[in-house]
Amino acid sequence: MRPILLSGHERALTQVKFSKEGDLIFSVSKDHIPSAWYSANGERFGAYKGHQGALWTVDVDPTTTLLATGGADNTMRLWEVKTGRELKKWEFPTSIRRCEFSEDGRQLLGVTEKRTGQLSNVVVYDINPDPDAEQTDEESLRIVVEELPRVTVAGFSSLGRYIITGHDNGSVAQWDAKTGELLNEVYSHEDGMSVTDLQWSADRTYFITASKDKTAKLHDTQTLEVLKTYVADTPLNSAAICPSPTEYVILGGGQAAMDVTTTSARQGKFEARFYHKIFEEEIGRVRGHFGPLNYVAVSPDGKCYCSGGEDGYVRVHHFDPPYFDFKYEVEKEKQRELGF
Amino acid sequence: MAANVQNQPGRTDWADDEQPDLATAIPPPQITRNKDGTETIVTVFINEDGKRVKRTQRIRRTVVKKRENPRVAERRQWAKIGPEAGKPAGPRPDTTTLGENIIFRPQVGFKSGQKEEKAPEEDKKADQLKKMQIKCRICSGDHFTTKCPFKDTMAPEGEAAGAPAEVDSGPGGDAGGLGVGGGAYVPVHLRKGASGATGDRMGGKFERDDLATLRVTNVSEFAEESDLREIFERHGRVTRVFLAKDRETGRAKGFAFVSYADRIDASRACERVDGYGFGHLILKVEFAKKAT
């Protein structure tokens, strides 16, 4: 496969997201401009100007009409994807670390950063999916995370039932999305190693967390039980679950950006690592970035993935047939038994 | 201003004259359908050098039907926004480039390339360690002398017998031979194992192994060590590349030395690279002669 390099950003990428059909890629970086790209040929569709600080997060609603971004200028903004119009700006006392739409696109969640005098908050807004409608200023829910350490990542579970948060100390917590009550908390990652990413499976019944403790873990949404563990040899920044037909997960990471100059590209381990989801075994790597991978995202149709790196590039990879044909011996046997 | 006055209205400069010249006019492309379903297109055009070129193309048209999500199709038609507004469809070279082809095949029991590359070297080291026989100087068992269980009760074997038994105790080993038992310092060149003659060549036993070193001459003066390394690394593991450079100009002097880990690689490289054209010169490669 020949990767497509998207070089519209001037600084390190922080997050990349696919639209639901996988045709558009949205990327945000520490320069102030979110970009949208066609995944098929890497053509840039456009950029959304308005933010005045580094951006940490982006998400697109399931119909690809609304785009949410948040960053270090202490705002979370809503854009119309098609026209680039800014629809709404929510202001906060601290920066927005993560935002995510619920499954139906009717709710938007934002995580504010914990800083001196300010606690981590998870705020939820009801969203009107019509781009011409007035969006509300009033949050429908605010979770003030008092007794737990700083929230780094968060997301809505299936049917918008729970909010799952990942924390600075490696713990994962489950909250009721209606009342904001803390339901469950597990310490799945090593103590003091922050959870750097949380991504959902296609149906949001389980999710994967990546952590600085060099592991990624598959959790059950309902019970927060750790289902699988993927061990890497480098701190991880991101992990993604490949949707069917393949049963893989992709991990991305690398030496922390501040240590990078002291190591060569090879030693920095700036590779996307593919693991088999069930067998927890590494099956391959894709090289290319000159810096740590800050985010990996898989297209919802499973045919392509992209990674955003500290080097300022987004690399889009369309998988070749061997990727889809690969099967473990037991899988092949099972297929034969079932008479495929 | 004068030029403007001279030009009569309605008539432009002769250089802008756009009257079609029949001799240089370009006929429209001719398309003929062939029997086997292909089409032949004959186009006449003027190429970059200003020459008339006739191009004949035979093409076959096939219709590939592809289903696409109507939403995706609609989004593809969207007018571009922001900095891309008004730009034509298709990727722009300033924001989108194609990377090098990556071969990615999932495999069971994947090991990263880094480990694979490292492995043979480690194996070699391990082999060497295996070959090196460890022999205790006290009891002749296969452990280090310092680990010998009889260390405290017995004197080293060689010293007891009064004659040096081992051959391969290097410098920094025991100071047997001279000064037996005494703690007196013995200069390196007088110790057992060193050749008796004083004023030996510098380097002594650490002399470079010239057996696997190639002398490369007729090197371009703009060559870099990395270029040479690239050329020679194809034939085996290169341990050292030395390119003689002029101290003042920093340019290469025209000769270099390349050492291989293995003499077989060196001789193969000697054969293959000799006569290789590099930087408009032809390399001459031969085995380095021992320095005298």
Chai-1 contact restraints between the chains, C-beta under 6 A:
chainA,res_idxA,chainB,res_idxB,connection_type,confidence,min_distance_angstrom,max_distance_angstrom,comment,restraint_id
A,M1,B,I102,contact,1.0,0.0,6.0,A-B,restraint_1
A,R2,B,L98,contact,1.0,0.0,6.0,A-B,restraint_2
A,R2,B,N101,contact,1.0,0.0,6.0,A-B,restraint_3
A,P3,B,G99,contact,1.0,0.0,6.0,A-B,restraint_4
A,L5,B,T97,contact,1.0,0.0,6.0,A-B,restraint_5
A,L5,B,G99,contact,1.0,0.0,6.0,A-B,restraint_6
A,L6,B,T96,contact,1.0,0.0,6.0,A-B,restraint_7
A,S7,B,T95,contact,1.0,0.0,6.0,A-B,restraint_8
A,G8,B,T95,contact,1.0,0.0,6.0,A-B,restraint_9
A,E21,B,N69,contact,1.0,0.0,6.0,A-B,restraint_10
A,E21,B,V72,contact,1.0,0.0,6.0,A-B,restraint_11
A,D23,B,V72,contact,1.0,0.0,6.0,A-B,restraint_12
A,N41,B,P91,contact,1.0,0.0,6.0,A-B,restraint_13
A,G42,B,P91,contact,1.0,0.0,6.0,A-B,restraint_14
A,G42,B,T96,contact,1.0,0.0,6.0,A-B,restraint_15
A,E43,B,P91,contact,1.0,0.0,6.0,A-B,restraint_16
A,R44,B,E84,contact,1.0,0.0,6.0,A-B,restraint_17
A,R44,B,T95,contact,1.0,0.0,6.0,A-B,restraint_18
A,F45,B,K80,contact,1.0,0.0,6.0,A-B,restraint_19
A,G46,B,K80,contact,1.0,0.0,6.0,A-B,restraint_20
A,G46,B,I81,contact,1.0,0.0,6.0,A-B,restraint_21
A,G46,B,G82,contact,1.0,0.0,6.0,A-B,restraint_22
A,G46,B,E84,contact,1.0,0.0,6.0,A-B,restraint_23
A,A47,B,G82,contact,1.0,0.0,6.0,A-B,restraint_24
A,A47,B,P83,contact,1.0,0.0,6.0,A-B,restraint_25
A,K82,B,W78,contact,1.0,0.0,6.0,A-B,restraint_26
A,G84,B,I81,contact,1.0,0.0,6.0,A-B,restraint_27
A,G84,B,G82,contact,1.0,0.0,6.0,A-B,restraint_28
A,E282,B,F110,contact,1.0,0.0,6.0,A-B,restraint_29
A,I283,B,P106,contact,1.0,0.0,6.0,A-B,restraint_30
A,I283,B,F110,contact,1.0,0.0,6.0,A-B,restraint_31
A,G284,B,F104,contact,1.0,0.0,6.0,A-B,restraint_32
A,G284,B,P106,contact,1.0,0.0,6.0,A-B,restraint_33
A,G284,B,F110,contact,1.0,0.0,6.0,A-B,restraint_34
A,V286,B,I102,contact,1.0,0.0,6.0,A-B,restraint_35
A,V286,B,F104,contact,1.0,0.0,6.0,A-B,restraint_36
A,P322,B,R105,contact,1.0,0.0,6.0,A-B,restraint_37
A,F326,B,P106,contact,1.0,0.0,6.0,A-B,restraint_38
